[in-house]
Amino acid sequence: MNIYDIANRANVSIATVSRVINNSPKVSEKTRKKVLDIVNELGFTPNVFARGLGLNTMKTIGILCSDPSDIYVAGALSCFEKMLRKNGYDSLLCCSGYDTKNLKKYIDILISKSVDAVIMIGSKYISSRDNKNLIKNTAKSLPIFLINGSLKGENIYCAYYDDFNATKKCTDMLYEAGKRKLLFLYNSTSQSAKRKLDGFMKGCKEYKHSGILFTSLLCTENDIESILSALFKFGKENFIPDGIIASDDFLAMIALKFAKQNNISLPEDLSIIGYDNSIFSKVSYPELTTVDSRLFDLCSHSVNTLLEVFGGQSPENITVFEPMIIERDTFRT
Protein backbone atom coordinates (compact mmCIF):
# COMPACT_ATOMS: atom_id res chain seq x y z
CA MET A 1 0.00 0.00 0.00
CA ASN A 2 1.39 3.40 -0.99
CA ILE A 3 0.40 7.04 -1.35
CA TYR A 4 -1.43 6.38 -4.63
CA ASP A 5 -3.62 3.73 -2.99
CA ILE A 6 -4.46 6.10 -0.15
CA ALA A 7 -5.35 8.83 -2.66
CA ASN A 8 -7.51 6.50 -4.75
CA ARG A 9 -9.30 5.13 -1.70
CA ALA A 10 -10.07 8.66 -0.48
CA ASN A 11 -10.80 9.91 -4.03
CA VAL A 12 -8.35 12.78 -3.64
CA SER A 13 -4.99 13.65 -5.19
CA ILE A 14 -1.68 12.50 -3.74
CA ALA A 15 -0.88 16.16 -3.13
CA THR A 16 -3.93 16.33 -0.85
CA VAL A 17 -2.82 13.20 1.03
CA SER A 18 0.64 14.73 1.45
CA ARG A 19 -0.87 17.97 2.78
CA VAL A 20 -2.97 16.05 5.30
CA ILE A 21 0.02 14.08 6.59
CA ASN A 22 2.10 17.25 6.79
CA ASN A 23 -0.68 19.13 8.62
CA SER A 24 -1.10 21.74 5.90
CA PRO A 25 -3.90 24.22 6.62
CA LYS A 26 -4.96 24.11 2.95
CA VAL A 27 -7.21 21.08 3.48
CA SER A 28 -10.80 21.05 4.67
CA GLU A 29 -11.52 19.26 7.95
CA LYS A 30 -13.86 16.87 6.13
CA THR A 31 -11.14 15.83 3.68
CA ARG A 32 -8.52 15.64 6.43
CA LYS A 33 -10.71 13.28 8.47
CA LYS A 34 -11.46 11.08 5.45
CA VAL A 35 -7.79 10.67 4.59
CA LEU A 36 -6.67 10.05 8.16
CA ASP A 37 -9.44 7.50 8.68
CA ILE A 38 -8.15 5.53 5.68
CA VAL A 39 -4.53 5.86 6.86
CA ASN A 40 -5.52 4.49 10.27
CA GLU A 41 -7.67 1.77 8.73
CA LEU A 42 -4.65 0.53 6.79
CA GLY A 43 -2.56 0.37 9.93
CA PHE A 44 -0.38 3.43 9.39
CA THR A 45 0.23 6.12 11.95
CA PRO A 46 0.56 9.63 10.51
CA ASN A 47 4.21 9.95 11.48
CA VAL A 48 5.15 6.58 10.02
CA PHE A 49 3.26 7.28 6.82
CA ALA A 50 4.78 10.74 6.53
CA ARG A 51 8.22 9.15 6.52
CA GLY A 52 6.94 6.67 3.95
CA LEU A 53 6.01 9.48 1.57
CA GLY A 54 9.69 10.07 1.03
CA LEU A 55 10.74 6.41 1.07
CA ASN A 56 7.88 4.33 -0.31
CA THR A 57 8.54 5.44 -3.87
CA MET A 58 10.28 4.24 -7.00
CA LYS A 59 12.10 7.60 -7.18
CA THR A 60 11.27 7.57 -10.89
CA ILE A 61 9.58 10.26 -12.98
CA GLY A 62 7.86 9.36 -16.24
CA ILE A 63 8.44 11.69 -19.19
CA LEU A 64 6.15 11.78 -22.21
CA CYS A 65 7.24 13.46 -25.44
CA SER A 66 6.29 13.31 -29.11
CA ASP A 67 9.66 13.14 -30.87
CA PRO A 68 13.02 13.13 -29.04
CA SER A 69 14.78 14.23 -32.25
CA ASP A 70 12.95 17.58 -32.20
CA ILE A 71 15.51 20.14 -31.02
CA TYR A 72 13.14 21.72 -28.48
CA VAL A 73 12.12 18.35 -27.04
CA ALA A 74 15.73 17.13 -27.00
CA GLY A 75 16.73 20.21 -25.02
CA ALA A 76 13.90 19.65 -22.52
CA LEU A 77 14.82 15.98 -22.10
CA SER A 78 18.43 16.86 -21.44
CA CYS A 79 17.43 19.45 -18.82
CA PHE A 80 15.02 17.15 -17.04
CA GLU A 81 17.32 14.15 -16.96
CA LYS A 82 20.14 16.19 -15.40
CA MET A 83 17.93 18.05 -12.93
CA LEU A 84 16.02 14.96 -11.80
CA ARG A 85 19.21 12.92 -11.39
CA LYS A 86 20.73 15.73 -9.33
CA ASN A 87 17.74 15.44 -6.97
CA GLY A 88 17.91 11.66 -6.69
CA TYR A 89 15.28 10.72 -9.29
CA ASP A 90 15.58 8.51 -12.33
CA SER A 91 13.58 9.26 -15.47
CA LEU A 92 11.63 6.90 -17.68
CA LEU A 93 11.05 8.15 -21.23
CA CYS A 94 8.03 7.25 -23.35
CA CYS A 95 7.83 8.61 -26.93
CA SER A 96 4.27 8.76 -28.23
CA GLY A 97 4.87 10.24 -31.68
CA TYR A 98 2.77 13.12 -32.98
CA ASP A 99 -0.51 11.20 -32.98
CA THR A 100 -1.87 11.76 -29.47
CA LYS A 101 -4.97 9.58 -29.95
CA ASN A 102 -3.23 6.75 -28.11
CA LEU A 103 -2.23 8.89 -25.12
CA LYS A 104 -3.92 6.52 -22.65
CA LYS A 105 -1.69 3.68 -23.84
CA TYR A 106 1.48 5.60 -23.00
CA ILE A 107 0.18 6.92 -19.68
CA ASP A 108 -0.79 3.37 -18.70
CA ILE A 109 2.73 2.19 -19.56
CA LEU A 110 4.25 4.77 -17.23
CA ILE A 111 1.75 4.05 -14.45
CA SER A 112 2.52 0.32 -14.75
CA LYS A 113 6.14 1.20 -13.95
CA SER A 114 4.99 2.88 -10.71
CA VAL A 115 6.37 6.32 -11.60
CA ASP A 116 5.91 9.02 -8.99
CA ALA A 117 4.79 11.69 -11.47
CA VAL A 118 4.50 12.31 -15.20
CA ILE A 119 6.08 15.19 -17.10
CA MET A 120 4.44 15.88 -20.48
CA ILE A 121 6.49 17.94 -22.94
CA GLY A 122 4.45 19.91 -25.46
CA SER A 123 0.98 21.41 -25.64
CA LYS A 124 -0.17 18.99 -28.35
CA TYR A 125 -1.13 16.52 -25.61
CA ILE A 126 -4.03 18.76 -24.62
CA SER A 127 -5.31 19.39 -28.14
CA SER A 128 -8.47 17.30 -27.64
CA ARG A 129 -11.18 17.19 -24.99
CA ASP A 130 -10.69 13.45 -24.49
CA ASN A 131 -7.00 13.94 -23.72
CA LYS A 132 -7.77 16.77 -21.32
CA ASN A 133 -10.22 14.55 -19.44
CA LEU A 134 -7.71 11.69 -19.44
CA ILE A 135 -5.02 13.91 -17.96
CA LYS A 136 -7.39 15.24 -15.29
CA ASN A 137 -8.39 11.71 -14.33
CA THR A 138 -4.76 10.57 -14.21
CA ALA A 139 -3.93 13.52 -11.97
CA LYS A 140 -6.21 12.04 -9.31
CA SER A 141 -3.55 9.37 -8.80
CA LEU A 142 -0.26 11.16 -9.44
CA PRO A 143 1.00 14.66 -10.24
CA ILE A 144 1.07 15.77 -13.89
CA PHE A 145 3.50 18.45 -15.06
CA LEU A 146 2.77 20.10 -18.41
CA ILE A 147 5.60 21.83 -20.25
CA ASN A 148 4.52 24.57 -22.66
CA GLY A 149 0.84 23.78 -22.14
CA SER A 150 -1.97 25.04 -19.93
CA LEU A 151 -4.70 22.92 -18.37
CA LYS A 152 -6.56 23.77 -15.17
CA GLY A 153 -7.07 20.93 -12.72
CA GLU A 154 -6.07 19.71 -9.27
CA ASN A 155 -2.64 18.07 -9.16
CA ILE A 156 -1.82 19.45 -12.64
CA TYR A 157 1.10 21.89 -12.77
CA CYS A 158 1.73 23.92 -15.92
CA ALA A 159 4.66 26.03 -17.03
CA TYR A 160 4.48 27.75 -20.37
CA TYR A 161 5.74 30.71 -22.30
CA ASP A 162 3.52 33.67 -23.16
CA ASP A 163 3.51 32.88 -26.88
CA PHE A 164 0.65 35.27 -27.59
CA ASN A 165 2.43 38.38 -26.36
CA ALA A 166 5.74 37.18 -27.80
CA THR A 167 4.46 37.03 -31.38
CA LYS A 168 2.41 40.20 -30.93
CA LYS A 169 5.56 41.99 -29.82
CA CYS A 170 7.42 40.60 -32.85
CA THR A 171 4.61 41.87 -35.10
CA ASP A 172 4.86 45.32 -33.53
CA MET A 173 8.61 45.33 -34.11
CA LEU A 174 8.22 44.45 -37.79
CA TYR A 175 5.58 47.13 -38.32
CA GLU A 176 7.66 49.77 -36.56
CA ALA A 177 10.60 48.78 -38.80
CA GLY A 178 8.49 49.61 -41.86
CA LYS A 179 7.44 46.08 -42.84
CA ARG A 180 3.99 45.95 -44.43
CA LYS A 181 3.71 42.43 -45.94
CA LEU A 182 3.77 40.03 -43.04
CA LEU A 183 3.62 36.24 -42.92
CA PHE A 184 3.35 33.85 -39.97
CA LEU A 185 4.91 30.49 -40.84
CA TYR A 186 4.00 27.45 -38.73
CA ASN A 187 3.77 23.66 -38.89
CA SER A 188 1.64 22.62 -35.92
CA THR A 189 -1.88 23.12 -34.60
CA SER A 190 -0.87 22.64 -30.96
CA GLN A 191 -2.07 24.96 -28.20
CA SER A 192 1.29 26.74 -28.27
CA ALA A 193 1.17 27.24 -32.06
CA LYS A 194 -2.35 28.63 -31.79
CA ARG A 195 -1.25 31.11 -29.13
CA LYS A 196 1.55 32.28 -31.42
CA LEU A 197 -0.80 32.61 -34.39
CA ASP A 198 -3.37 34.51 -32.31
CA GLY A 199 -0.70 36.95 -31.14
CA PHE A 200 0.44 37.56 -34.71
CA MET A 201 -3.12 38.11 -35.96
CA LYS A 202 -3.94 40.42 -33.06
CA GLY A 203 -0.90 42.57 -33.81
CA CYS A 204 -1.63 42.71 -37.54
CA LYS A 205 -5.27 43.65 -37.06
CA GLU A 206 -4.25 46.63 -34.96
CA TYR A 207 -2.40 47.97 -38.04
CA LYS A 208 -5.08 47.00 -40.56
CA HIS A 209 -5.99 50.65 -41.11
CA SER A 210 -2.54 51.25 -42.63
CA GLY A 211 -3.24 48.82 -45.45
CA ILE A 212 -0.73 46.12 -44.48
CA LEU A 213 -0.97 42.64 -46.00
CA PHE A 214 -0.82 39.77 -43.55
CA THR A 215 -1.66 36.09 -43.45
CA SER A 216 -0.39 32.75 -42.17
CA LEU A 217 0.97 29.66 -43.87
CA LEU A 218 0.55 26.23 -42.28
CA CYS A 219 3.07 23.69 -43.56
CA THR A 220 1.66 20.21 -43.01
CA GLU A 221 4.76 18.49 -44.39
CA ASN A 222 7.75 18.91 -42.12
CA ASP A 223 10.64 18.35 -44.55
CA ILE A 224 12.78 21.17 -45.91
CA GLU A 225 11.92 20.81 -49.60
CA SER A 226 8.16 20.70 -48.96
CA ILE A 227 8.28 23.84 -46.84
CA LEU A 228 10.44 25.63 -49.42
CA SER A 229 7.99 24.62 -52.13
CA ALA A 230 5.10 25.94 -50.04
CA LEU A 231 6.89 29.28 -49.63
CA PHE A 232 7.61 29.56 -53.37
CA LYS A 233 3.97 28.76 -54.16
CA PHE A 234 2.77 31.29 -51.60
CA GLY A 235 5.01 34.00 -53.12
CA LYS A 236 3.64 33.40 -56.60
CA GLU A 237 -0.01 33.23 -55.62
CA ASN A 238 -0.09 35.91 -52.91
CA PHE A 239 2.84 38.23 -52.15
CA ILE A 240 6.53 38.15 -51.34
CA PRO A 241 6.66 38.98 -47.63
CA ASP A 242 8.99 41.59 -46.22
CA GLY A 243 8.52 40.27 -42.69
CA ILE A 244 8.26 36.63 -41.57
CA ILE A 245 7.65 35.31 -38.06
CA ALA A 246 8.27 31.56 -37.82
CA SER A 247 6.88 29.37 -35.04
CA ASP A 248 10.33 27.82 -34.51
CA ASP A 249 13.92 28.38 -35.59
CA PHE A 250 13.86 25.40 -37.97
CA LEU A 251 11.16 27.08 -40.05
CA ALA A 252 12.99 30.40 -39.81
CA MET A 253 16.11 28.74 -41.24
CA ILE A 254 14.06 27.53 -44.20
CA ALA A 255 12.66 31.04 -44.68
CA LEU A 256 16.28 32.22 -44.69
CA LYS A 257 17.09 29.71 -47.44
CA PHE A 258 14.04 30.89 -49.39
CA ALA A 259 15.37 34.45 -49.23
CA LYS A 260 18.84 33.41 -50.42
CA GLN A 261 17.44 31.45 -53.36
CA ASN A 262 15.38 34.48 -54.40
CA ASN A 263 18.24 36.97 -53.93
CA ILE A 264 16.27 38.80 -51.26
CA SER A 265 18.54 40.89 -49.04
CA LEU A 266 18.31 40.52 -45.27
CA PRO A 267 17.23 42.40 -43.27
CA GLU A 268 16.71 45.29 -45.72
CA ASP A 269 14.08 43.63 -47.95
CA LEU A 270 13.04 40.84 -45.61
CA SER A 271 13.20 40.52 -41.83
CA ILE A 272 12.90 37.06 -40.28
CA ILE A 273 12.16 36.30 -36.64
CA GLY A 274 12.42 32.73 -35.38
CA TYR A 275 11.33 31.11 -32.14
CA ASP A 276 13.10 29.17 -29.33
CA ASN A 277 16.60 30.71 -29.45
CA SER A 278 17.91 27.28 -30.43
CA ILE A 279 21.33 26.39 -31.79
CA PHE A 280 19.86 26.93 -35.28
CA SER A 281 19.55 30.65 -34.58
CA LYS A 282 23.22 30.95 -33.69
CA VAL A 283 24.79 28.86 -36.47
CA SER A 284 22.73 30.34 -39.30
CA TYR A 285 24.18 33.03 -41.53
CA PRO A 286 23.09 35.67 -40.99
CA GLU A 287 22.28 34.83 -37.38
CA LEU A 288 18.57 34.75 -36.60
CA THR A 289 16.66 37.20 -34.50
CA THR A 290 14.53 34.91 -32.35
CA VAL A 291 12.22 34.64 -29.37
CA ASP A 292 13.87 33.00 -26.36
CA SER A 293 11.33 30.46 -25.08
CA ARG A 294 13.35 30.12 -21.85
CA LEU A 295 13.33 26.34 -21.95
CA PHE A 296 15.82 25.97 -19.11
CA ASP A 297 13.68 28.20 -16.87
CA LEU A 298 10.54 26.21 -17.69
CA CYS A 299 12.24 22.89 -16.90
CA SER A 300 13.95 24.16 -13.76
CA HIS A 301 10.71 25.64 -12.47
CA SER A 302 8.84 22.37 -13.14
CA VAL A 303 11.40 20.26 -11.26
CA ASN A 304 11.31 22.65 -8.31
CA THR A 305 7.51 22.50 -8.34
CA LEU A 306 7.66 18.69 -8.42
CA LEU A 307 9.90 18.66 -5.35
CA GLU A 308 7.56 21.07 -3.56
CA VAL A 309 4.57 18.83 -4.30
CA PHE A 310 6.42 15.78 -2.99
CA GLY A 311 7.28 17.80 0.09
CA GLY A 312 3.63 18.49 0.85
CA GLN A 313 3.71 22.13 -0.22
CA SER A 314 1.08 23.86 -2.38
CA PRO A 315 2.82 25.56 -5.34
CA GLU A 316 1.00 27.51 -8.01
CA ASN A 317 -0.67 25.30 -10.62
CA ILE A 318 0.03 27.59 -13.57
CA THR A 319 3.14 29.69 -14.19
CA VAL A 320 3.56 31.90 -17.26
CA PHE A 321 6.97 33.14 -18.39
CA GLU A 322 7.25 36.50 -20.13
CA PRO A 323 8.70 36.93 -23.64
CA MET A 324 12.29 37.86 -24.37
CA ILE A 325 13.39 38.64 -27.94
CA ILE A 326 17.02 38.16 -28.93
CA GLU A 327 17.90 40.60 -31.73
CA ARG A 328 20.55 39.42 -34.19
CA ASP A 329 21.16 39.94 -37.91
CA THR A 330 17.82 39.11 -39.59
CA PHE A 331 16.01 42.09 -38.10
CA ARG A 332 17.00 45.72 -37.89
CA THR A 333 15.08 48.60 -36.34
C-alpha positions as CSV (number, residue, x, y, z in Angstrom):
1,M,0.0,0.0,0.0
2,N,1.4,3.4,-1.0
3,I,0.4,7.0,-1.4
4,Y,-1.4,6.4,-4.6
5,D,-3.6,3.7,-3.0
6,I,-4.5,6.1,-0.2
7,A,-5.4,8.8,-2.7
8,N,-7.5,6.5,-4.8
9,R,-9.3,5.1,-1.7
10,A,-10.1,8.7,-0.5
11,N,-10.8,9.9,-4.0
12,V,-8.3,12.8,-3.6
13,S,-5.0,13.6,-5.2
14,I,-1.7,12.5,-3.7
15,A,-0.9,16.2,-3.1
16,T,-3.9,16.3,-0.8
17,V,-2.8,13.2,1.0
18,S,0.6,14.7,1.5
19,R,-0.9,18.0,2.8
20,V,-3.0,16.0,5.3
21,I,0.0,14.1,6.6
22,N,2.1,17.3,6.8
23,N,-0.7,19.1,8.6
24,S,-1.1,21.7,5.9
25,P,-3.9,24.2,6.6
26,K,-5.0,24.1,3.0
27,V,-7.2,21.1,3.5
28,S,-10.8,21.0,4.7
29,E,-11.5,19.3,8.0
30,K,-13.9,16.9,6.1
31,T,-11.1,15.8,3.7
32,R,-8.5,15.6,6.4
33,K,-10.7,13.3,8.5
34,K,-11.5,11.1,5.5
35,V,-7.8,10.7,4.6
36,L,-6.7,10.0,8.2
37,D,-9.4,7.5,8.7
38,I,-8.1,5.5,5.7
39,V,-4.5,5.9,6.9
40,N,-5.5,4.5,10.3
41,E,-7.7,1.8,8.7
42,L,-4.7,0.5,6.8
43,G,-2.6,0.4,9.9
44,F,-0.4,3.4,9.4
45,T,0.2,6.1,11.9
46,P,0.6,9.6,10.5
47,N,4.2,10.0,11.5
48,V,5.2,6.6,10.0
49,F,3.3,7.3,6.8
50,A,4.8,10.7,6.5
51,R,8.2,9.1,6.5
52,G,6.9,6.7,4.0
53,L,6.0,9.5,1.6
54,G,9.7,10.1,1.0
55,L,10.7,6.4,1.1
56,N,7.9,4.3,-0.3
57,T,8.5,5.4,-3.9
58,M,10.3,4.2,-7.0
59,K,12.1,7.6,-7.2
60,T,11.3,7.6,-10.9
61,I,9.6,10.3,-13.0
62,G,7.9,9.4,-16.2
63,I,8.4,11.7,-19.2
64,L,6.2,11.8,-22.2
65,C,7.2,13.5,-25.4
66,S,6.3,13.3,-29.1
67,D,9.7,13.1,-30.9
68,P,13.0,13.1,-29.0
69,S,14.8,14.2,-32.3
70,D,13.0,17.6,-32.2
71,I,15.5,20.1,-31.0
72,Y,13.1,21.7,-28.5
73,V,12.1,18.4,-27.0
74,A,15.7,17.1,-27.0
75,G,16.7,20.2,-25.0
76,A,13.9,19.6,-22.5
77,L,14.8,16.0,-22.1
78,S,18.4,16.9,-21.4
79,C,17.4,19.4,-18.8
80,F,15.0,17.2,-17.0
81,E,17.3,14.2,-17.0
82,K,20.1,16.2,-15.4
83,M,17.9,18.0,-12.9
84,L,16.0,15.0,-11.8
85,R,19.2,12.9,-11.4
86,K,20.7,15.7,-9.3
87,N,17.7,15.4,-7.0
88,G,17.9,11.7,-6.7
89,Y,15.3,10.7,-9.3
90,D,15.6,8.5,-12.3
91,S,13.6,9.3,-15.5
92,L,11.6,6.9,-17.7
93,L,11.1,8.1,-21.2
94,C,8.0,7.3,-23.4
95,C,7.8,8.6,-26.9
96,S,4.3,8.8,-28.2
97,G,4.9,10.2,-31.7
98,Y,2.8,13.1,-33.0
99,D,-0.5,11.2,-33.0
100,T,-1.9,11.8,-29.5
101,K,-5.0,9.6,-29.9
102,N,-3.2,6.7,-28.1
103,L,-2.2,8.9,-25.1
104,K,-3.9,6.5,-22.7
105,K,-1.7,3.7,-23.8
106,Y,1.5,5.6,-23.0
107,I,0.2,6.9,-19.7
108,D,-0.8,3.4,-18.7
109,I,2.7,2.2,-19.6
110,L,4.2,4.8,-17.2
111,I,1.8,4.1,-14.5
112,S,2.5,0.3,-14.7
113,K,6.1,1.2,-14.0
114,S,5.0,2.9,-10.7
115,V,6.4,6.3,-11.6
116,D,5.9,9.0,-9.0
117,A,4.8,11.7,-11.5
118,V,4.5,12.3,-15.2
119,I,6.1,15.2,-17.1
120,M,4.4,15.9,-20.5
121,I,6.5,17.9,-22.9
122,G,4.5,19.9,-25.5
123,S,1.0,21.4,-25.6
124,K,-0.2,19.0,-28.3
125,Y,-1.1,16.5,-25.6
126,I,-4.0,18.8,-24.6
127,S,-5.3,19.4,-28.1
128,S,-8.5,17.3,-27.6
129,R,-11.2,17.2,-25.0
130,D,-10.7,13.5,-24.5
131,N,-7.0,13.9,-23.7
132,K,-7.8,16.8,-21.3
133,N,-10.2,14.5,-19.4
134,L,-7.7,11.7,-19.4
135,I,-5.0,13.9,-18.0
136,K,-7.4,15.2,-15.3
137,N,-8.4,11.7,-14.3
138,T,-4.8,10.6,-14.2
139,A,-3.9,13.5,-12.0
140,K,-6.2,12.0,-9.3
141,S,-3.6,9.4,-8.8
142,L,-0.3,11.2,-9.4
143,P,1.0,14.7,-10.2
144,I,1.1,15.8,-13.9
145,F,3.5,18.5,-15.1
146,L,2.8,20.1,-18.4
147,I,5.6,21.8,-20.3
148,N,4.5,24.6,-22.7
149,G,0.8,23.8,-22.1
150,S,-2.0,25.0,-19.9
151,L,-4.7,22.9,-18.4
152,K,-6.6,23.8,-15.2
153,G,-7.1,20.9,-12.7
154,E,-6.1,19.7,-9.3
155,N,-2.6,18.1,-9.2
156,I,-1.8,19.5,-12.6
157,Y,1.1,21.9,-12.8
158,C,1.7,23.9,-15.9
159,A,4.7,26.0,-17.0
160,Y,4.5,27.7,-20.4
161,Y,5.7,30.7,-22.3
162,D,3.5,33.7,-23.2
163,D,3.5,32.9,-26.9
164,F,0.6,35.3,-27.6
165,N,2.4,38.4,-26.4
166,A,5.7,37.2,-27.8
167,T,4.5,37.0,-31.4
168,K,2.4,40.2,-30.9
169,K,5.6,42.0,-29.8
170,C,7.4,40.6,-32.9
171,T,4.6,41.9,-35.1
172,D,4.9,45.3,-33.5
173,M,8.6,45.3,-34.1
174,L,8.2,44.5,-37.8
175,Y,5.6,47.1,-38.3
176,E,7.7,49.8,-36.6
177,A,10.6,48.8,-38.8
178,G,8.5,49.6,-41.9
179,K,7.4,46.1,-42.8
180,R,4.0,45.9,-44.4
181,K,3.7,42.4,-45.9
182,L,3.8,40.0,-43.0
183,L,3.6,36.2,-42.9
184,F,3.4,33.9,-40.0
185,L,4.9,30.5,-40.8
186,Y,4.0,27.4,-38.7
187,N,3.8,23.7,-38.9
188,S,1.6,22.6,-35.9
189,T,-1.9,23.1,-34.6
190,S,-0.9,22.6,-31.0
191,Q,-2.1,25.0,-28.2
192,S,1.3,26.7,-28.3
193,A,1.2,27.2,-32.1
194,K,-2.4,28.6,-31.8
195,R,-1.2,31.1,-29.1
196,K,1.6,32.3,-31.4
197,L,-0.8,32.6,-34.4
198,D,-3.4,34.5,-32.3
199,G,-0.7,36.9,-31.1
200,F,0.4,37.6,-34.7
201,M,-3.1,38.1,-36.0
202,K,-3.9,40.4,-33.1
203,G,-0.9,42.6,-33.8
204,C,-1.6,42.7,-37.5
205,K,-5.3,43.6,-37.1
206,E,-4.2,46.6,-35.0
207,Y,-2.4,48.0,-38.0
208,K,-5.1,47.0,-40.6
209,H,-6.0,50.7,-41.1
210,S,-2.5,51.2,-42.6
211,G,-3.2,48.8,-45.5
212,I,-0.7,46.1,-44.5
213,L,-1.0,42.6,-46.0
214,F,-0.8,39.8,-43.6
215,T,-1.7,36.1,-43.5
216,S,-0.4,32.7,-42.2
217,L,1.0,29.7,-43.9
218,L,0.5,26.2,-42.3
219,C,3.1,23.7,-43.6
220,T,1.7,20.2,-43.0
221,E,4.8,18.5,-44.4
222,N,7.8,18.9,-42.1
223,D,10.6,18.4,-44.5
224,I,12.8,21.2,-45.9
225,E,11.9,20.8,-49.6
226,S,8.2,20.7,-49.0
227,I,8.3,23.8,-46.8
228,L,10.4,25.6,-49.4
229,S,8.0,24.6,-52.1
230,A,5.1,25.9,-50.0
231,L,6.9,29.3,-49.6
232,F,7.6,29.6,-53.4
233,K,4.0,28.8,-54.2
234,F,2.8,31.3,-51.6
235,G,5.0,34.0,-53.1
236,K,3.6,33.4,-56.6
237,E,0.0,33.2,-55.6
238,N,-0.1,35.9,-52.9
239,F,2.8,38.2,-52.2
240,I,6.5,38.1,-51.3
241,P,6.7,39.0,-47.6
242,D,9.0,41.6,-46.2
243,G,8.5,40.3,-42.7
244,I,8.3,36.6,-41.6
245,I,7.6,35.3,-38.1
246,A,8.3,31.6,-37.8
247,S,6.9,29.4,-35.0
248,D,10.3,27.8,-34.5
249,D,13.9,28.4,-35.6
250,F,13.9,25.4,-38.0
251,L,11.2,27.1,-40.1
252,A,13.0,30.4,-39.8
253,M,16.1,28.7,-41.2
254,I,14.1,27.5,-44.2
255,A,12.7,31.0,-44.7
256,L,16.3,32.2,-44.7
257,K,17.1,29.7,-47.4
258,F,14.0,30.9,-49.4
259,A,15.4,34.4,-49.2
260,K,18.8,33.4,-50.4
261,Q,17.4,31.4,-53.4
262,N,15.4,34.5,-54.4
263,N,18.2,37.0,-53.9
264,I,16.3,38.8,-51.3
265,S,18.5,40.9,-49.0
266,L,18.3,40.5,-45.3
267,P,17.2,42.4,-43.3
268,E,16.7,45.3,-45.7
269,D,14.1,43.6,-47.9
270,L,13.0,40.8,-45.6
271,S,13.2,40.5,-41.8
272,I,12.9,37.1,-40.3
273,I,12.2,36.3,-36.6
274,G,12.4,32.7,-35.4
275,Y,11.3,31.1,-32.1
276,D,13.1,29.2,-29.3
277,N,16.6,30.7,-29.5
278,S,17.9,27.3,-30.4
279,I,21.3,26.4,-31.8
280,F,19.9,26.9,-35.3
281,S,19.5,30.7,-34.6
282,K,23.2,31.0,-33.7
283,V,24.8,28.9,-36.5
284,S,22.7,30.3,-39.3
285,Y,24.2,33.0,-41.5
286,P,23.1,35.7,-41.0
287,E,22.3,34.8,-37.4
288,L,18.6,34.8,-36.6
289,T,16.7,37.2,-34.5
290,T,14.5,34.9,-32.4
291,V,12.2,34.6,-29.4
292,D,13.9,33.0,-26.4
293,S,11.3,30.5,-25.1
294,R,13.4,30.1,-21.8
295,L,13.3,26.3,-21.9
296,F,15.8,26.0,-19.1
297,D,13.7,28.2,-16.9
298,L,10.5,26.2,-17.7
299,C,12.2,22.9,-16.9
300,S,14.0,24.2,-13.8
301,H,10.7,25.6,-12.5
302,S,8.8,22.4,-13.1
303,V,11.4,20.3,-11.3
304,N,11.3,22.7,-8.3
305,T,7.5,22.5,-8.3
306,L,7.7,18.7,-8.4
307,L,9.9,18.7,-5.3
308,E,7.6,21.1,-3.6
309,V,4.6,18.8,-4.3
310,F,6.4,15.8,-3.0
311,G,7.3,17.8,0.1
312,G,3.6,18.5,0.8
313,Q,3.7,22.1,-0.2
314,S,1.1,23.9,-2.4
315,P,2.8,25.6,-5.3
316,E,1.0,27.5,-8.0
317,N,-0.7,25.3,-10.6
318,I,0.0,27.6,-13.6
319,T,3.1,29.7,-14.2
320,V,3.6,31.9,-17.3
321,F,7.0,33.1,-18.4
322,E,7.3,36.5,-20.1
323,P,8.7,36.9,-23.6
324,M,12.3,37.9,-24.4
325,I,13.4,38.6,-27.9
326,I,17.0,38.2,-28.9
327,E,17.9,40.6,-31.7
328,R,20.5,39.4,-34.2
329,D,21.2,39.9,-37.9
330,T,17.8,39.1,-39.6
331,F,16.0,42.1,-38.1
332,R,17.0,45.7,-37.9
333,T,15.1,48.6,-36.3
